[in-house]
Amino acid sequence: MAAQFTPMHHHGDFRTMRLVVARGYRMATRGLPPFVAIIVLADRVVSVAANSAGSLFDPTAHAEILAIRRAAKRLRSRSLRGAWLYSTWEPCPMCFSALYKSGFTRLVYGGSTSDLSDAEYGGLRINCSTLCSFGDRPIEIVAGLLREDALAALAVWRVNRDRHCSYGS
């Protein structure tokens, strides 16, 4: 089933994306990857996480995966049916698969995978809409919301990452 792209924004989209991008920007100023995810369910934030793959020495510790794990633990449920994920960047195939499997119905992101270099992305370049087309249910996808702000955070990170720490995707 194909992804349902929508130009329509829900009430809290800009507010939540501003939080995601602001946190990513703060991380970038410290030389950390600006990849942040927030999970919203029933109009409340249930989880926030940032990419920790480098600091945890765990290649699966992407912001989306960590946010999903925290939300499931907090809600004491394997299902996050009806949840919405907000992310600074388009999720990689691993992260998108996890949110699909968890029951998310909506994804909102800023920058796309094409905005990242191969070293920064470090994965299969299969976009979320393509992945969703292999599934049996749609996920509403809002792409590019506050993209310019996400790109600004990426630019700050590119300047600061080598000065502060080594990067592990």
Solvent accessible surface area in square Angstrom, and as a share of the most:
residue,aa,sasa,rsa
1,M,111,0.49
2,A,67,0.52
3,A,15,0.12
4,Q,102,0.46
5,F,114,0.47
6,T,28,0.16
7,P,117,0.73
8,M,139,0.62
9,H,76,0.34
10,H,79,0.35
11,H,174,0.78
12,G,14,0.13
13,D,0,0.00
14,F,78,0.32
15,R,138,0.50
16,T,7,0.04
17,M,0,0.00
18,R,134,0.49
19,L,98,0.49
20,V,0,0.00
21,V,11,0.06
22,A,43,0.33
23,R,86,0.31
24,G,0,0.00
25,Y,93,0.36
26,R,136,0.50
27,M,13,0.06
28,A,0,0.00
29,T,61,0.35
30,R,138,0.50
31,G,1,0.01
32,L,57,0.28
33,P,13,0.08
34,P,0,0.00
35,F,22,0.09
36,V,0,0.00
37,A,0,0.00
38,I,7,0.04
39,I,0,0.00
40,V,17,0.10
41,L,44,0.22
42,A,91,0.71
43,D,138,0.71
44,R,122,0.44
45,V,65,0.37
46,V,5,0.03
47,S,8,0.05
48,V,44,0.25
49,A,0,0.00
50,A,11,0.09
51,N,15,0.07
52,S,27,0.17
53,A,4,0.03
54,G,25,0.24
55,S,86,0.55
56,L,102,0.51
57,F,184,0.77
58,D,42,0.22
59,P,100,0.63
60,T,51,0.29
61,A,0,0.00
62,H,35,0.16
63,A,1,0.01
64,E,15,0.07
65,I,15,0.08
66,L,15,0.07
67,A,0,0.00
68,I,17,0.09
69,R,119,0.44
70,R,119,0.43
71,A,0,0.00
72,A,24,0.18
73,K,166,0.70
74,R,141,0.51
75,L,52,0.26
76,R,219,0.80
77,S,46,0.30
78,R,229,0.84
79,S,51,0.33
80,L,2,0.01
81,R,169,0.62
82,G,30,0.29
83,A,0,0.00
84,W,61,0.21
85,L,0,0.00
86,Y,4,0.01
87,S,2,0.01
88,T,2,0.01
89,W,8,0.03
90,E,10,0.04
91,P,0,0.00
92,C,17,0.10
93,P,19,0.12
94,M,69,0.31
95,C,0,0.00
96,F,4,0.02
97,S,60,0.38
98,A,25,0.19
99,L,0,0.00
100,Y,44,0.17
101,K,178,0.76
102,S,13,0.09
103,G,5,0.04
104,F,0,0.00
105,T,59,0.34
106,R,2,0.01
107,L,0,0.00
108,V,0,0.00
109,Y,12,0.05
110,G,0,0.00
111,G,0,0.00
112,S,30,0.19
113,T,11,0.06
114,S,94,0.60
115,D,24,0.12
116,L,14,0.07
117,S,51,0.33
118,D,109,0.57
119,A,83,0.64
120,E,5,0.02
121,Y,22,0.08
122,G,56,0.54
123,G,47,0.45
124,L,123,0.61
125,R,106,0.39
126,I,62,0.32
127,N,67,0.34
128,C,1,0.01
129,S,28,0.18
130,T,58,0.34
131,L,34,0.17
132,C,1,0.00
133,S,53,0.34
134,F,164,0.68
135,G,19,0.18
136,D,124,0.64
137,R,56,0.20
138,P,43,0.27
139,I,0,0.00
140,E,38,0.17
141,I,0,0.00
142,V,3,0.02
143,A,51,0.40
144,G,32,0.31
145,L,10,0.05
146,L,37,0.18
147,R,92,0.34
148,E,119,0.54
149,D,65,0.34
150,A,1,0.00
151,L,44,0.22
152,A,48,0.37
153,A,1,0.01
154,L,1,0.01
155,A,53,0.41
156,V,32,0.19
157,W,0,0.00
158,R,99,0.36
159,V,97,0.56
160,N,19,0.10
161,R,56,0.20
162,D,124,0.64
163,R,165,0.60
164,H,103,0.46
165,C,48,0.29
166,S,103,0.66
167,Y,61,0.23
168,G,27,0.25
169,S,49,0.32
